[in-house]
Amino acid sequence: MPLPLDTERLLLRPATLDDLDAWHAISRDAEEAWFGAGRSTLDDSRIKLGEHIHHQEQYGFALWAVELRSSGEVIGVTGLTHLDDGPEIEVGYRFLNRCWGRGYATEAARASIAYGFDELRLDRILAVTLPKNVASRRVMEKCGMSFVGVMQVYGFAQVKYAIAR
């Protein structure tokens, strides 16, 4: 199951610098949900995108661009990355807010988790979110993840979920 990953409705592929505008819009929508307002500048998004491109090259996984198979439009970001730059691997997902509530995050996260177990041979994958983010917690549960506890990560107290191979 090498990249790109095909799901029923989505194509998950390594991000490129051509994805910057979509990446920025997706990040701003996520920040609005998390913090009440978008915080990232286009330069911030360019730096983060570059970090994920480098992470993909270095480790064989990262947060990837998510395209709608029907149109090729980039509507989200998903994939695997090091949790807060530590040794643990987390699955992450963000989508344009107009795409929320359609099951795309669950579909993309399941494919990312399968990639982590099948291709990368990971033993355990985590996910974190702000405690109030009920929708994200629901995605984690639909992916078979179980609540582990609360931890301080990325500068915030977050709920932590995990799934083992």
C-alpha distance (Angstrom), angle and dihedral (degrees) to the residues before:
residue distance angle dihedral
M1 . . .
P2 3.82 . .
L3 3.78 123.3 .
P4 2.93 133.8 -44.7
L5 3.80 96.4 56.4
D6 3.79 119.2 -151.0
T7 3.79 121.3 -154.2
E8 3.78 128.9 173.7
R9 3.82 93.3 -80.9
L10 3.79 106.1 4.3
L11 3.79 143.6 65.0
L12 3.82 116.0 -151.6
R13 3.79 113.6 -161.0
P14 3.80 138.8 159.1
A15 3.79 110.6 -80.5
T16 3.79 121.7 -114.6
L17 3.79 133.0 -164.6
D18 3.82 86.8 -99.2
D19 3.82 86.5 70.9
L20 3.82 93.3 62.9
D21 3.81 98.6 107.8
A22 3.80 93.3 47.3
W23 3.83 91.7 42.4
H24 3.82 89.6 52.7
A25 3.82 93.9 48.6
I26 3.82 91.1 48.2
S27 3.82 91.7 48.9
R28 3.80 92.4 49.1
D29 3.82 91.8 50.6
A30 3.82 90.5 50.4
E31 3.80 92.0 48.0
E32 3.78 90.5 50.7
A33 3.81 89.0 56.9
W34 3.82 93.2 44.1
F35 3.80 101.1 40.2
G36 3.81 106.8 13.9
A37 3.81 92.5 -107.8
G38 3.78 139.9 44.4
R39 3.79 111.4 -98.6
S40 3.81 105.6 177.5
T41 3.75 122.4 98.7
L42 3.79 120.7 -150.0
D43 3.82 87.7 -103.6
D44 3.84 90.4 53.4
S45 3.80 89.5 51.9
R46 3.83 91.7 47.4
I47 3.83 89.8 53.9
K48 3.84 93.2 47.1
L49 3.80 92.2 46.4
G50 3.81 89.7 50.4
E51 3.80 90.0 50.8
H52 3.81 91.0 53.7
I53 3.80 92.6 46.8
H54 3.83 88.2 52.4
H55 3.84 91.7 45.1
Q56 3.83 89.5 53.8
E57 3.80 91.0 50.8
Q58 3.81 92.6 46.6
Y59 3.82 102.1 41.0
G60 3.82 107.6 16.5
F61 3.80 93.0 -114.5
A62 3.79 139.4 66.4
L63 3.76 139.8 135.1
W64 3.80 104.8 -51.2
A65 3.78 135.6 -158.6
V66 3.81 114.4 -98.9
E67 3.80 116.2 -146.7
L68 3.77 128.8 -169.9
R69 3.79 103.3 -118.1
S70 3.80 90.8 -145.0
S71 3.82 94.8 59.1
G72 3.81 110.0 8.8
E73 3.81 90.1 -122.5
V74 3.80 114.8 148.5
I75 3.82 104.1 -125.3
G76 3.78 102.1 161.2
V77 3.76 153.5 3.9
T78 3.80 124.7 -120.7
G79 3.76 140.5 152.6
L80 3.76 143.3 91.3
T81 3.78 130.7 -51.8
H82 3.78 141.3 158.3
L83 3.81 110.0 -78.9
D84 3.80 107.3 -112.9
D85 3.84 88.1 -23.4
G86 3.82 90.4 -62.3
P87 3.80 131.4 121.7
E88 3.82 97.2 -88.4
I89 3.81 120.2 91.3
E90 3.78 121.6 -133.9
V91 3.77 133.9 -168.5
G92 3.78 113.4 -132.6
Y93 3.79 135.8 -174.6
R94 3.80 138.2 179.5
F95 3.77 129.2 171.3
L96 3.77 138.9 -175.5
N97 3.79 105.6 -86.6
R98 3.81 91.5 -121.0
C99 3.82 86.2 64.1
W100 3.81 96.5 51.4
G101 3.78 119.3 116.8
R102 3.81 95.9 29.9
G103 3.80 99.2 99.2
Y104 3.80 94.8 -107.9
A105 3.82 93.8 124.7
T106 3.79 92.3 52.4
E107 3.81 92.3 45.9
A108 3.81 91.9 49.1
A109 3.81 95.4 42.4
R110 3.83 92.0 50.3
A111 3.81 90.2 52.6
S112 3.82 90.6 47.7
I113 3.81 92.1 50.2
A114 3.80 91.3 48.3
Y115 3.82 89.4 50.8
G116 3.81 89.8 50.8
F117 3.79 93.1 51.8
D118 3.82 100.1 35.8
E119 3.81 102.9 35.9
L120 3.80 104.4 23.2
R121 3.83 94.7 34.5
L122 3.82 91.5 -136.2
D123 3.79 116.4 173.2
R124 3.81 97.1 -152.5
I125 3.80 137.4 16.3
L126 3.79 125.4 -164.2
A127 3.78 136.0 -160.8
V128 3.79 130.2 -165.2
T129 3.77 135.1 -168.4
L130 3.76 140.7 161.2
P131 3.82 109.4 -79.6
K132 3.82 91.9 -117.3
N133 3.83 93.1 55.2
V134 3.80 96.2 99.2
A135 3.82 93.8 166.2
S136 3.80 92.7 56.3
R137 3.80 91.4 46.2
R138 3.80 88.6 52.6
V139 3.82 90.1 53.5
M140 3.81 89.7 52.5
E141 3.79 91.4 50.8
K142 3.83 92.5 46.9
C143 3.81 86.9 54.1
G144 3.80 90.3 57.2
M145 3.80 95.3 -104.2
S146 3.80 120.9 146.6
F147 3.80 129.2 -144.4
V148 3.81 111.0 -101.5
G149 3.80 102.9 174.6
V150 3.77 143.6 -86.9
M151 3.79 121.9 -56.9
Q152 3.78 138.3 174.9
V153 3.81 106.7 -112.2
Y154 3.81 134.7 150.0
G155 3.80 87.4 9.0
F156 3.82 96.2 -59.4
A157 3.80 139.9 85.7
Q158 3.80 103.0 -104.6
V159 3.77 136.8 177.5
K160 3.78 113.5 -113.4
Y161 3.80 125.8 -147.7
A162 3.80 128.0 -177.6
I163 3.78 142.4 -170.7
A164 3.80 126.9 -165.6
R165 3.79 126.2 -148.9
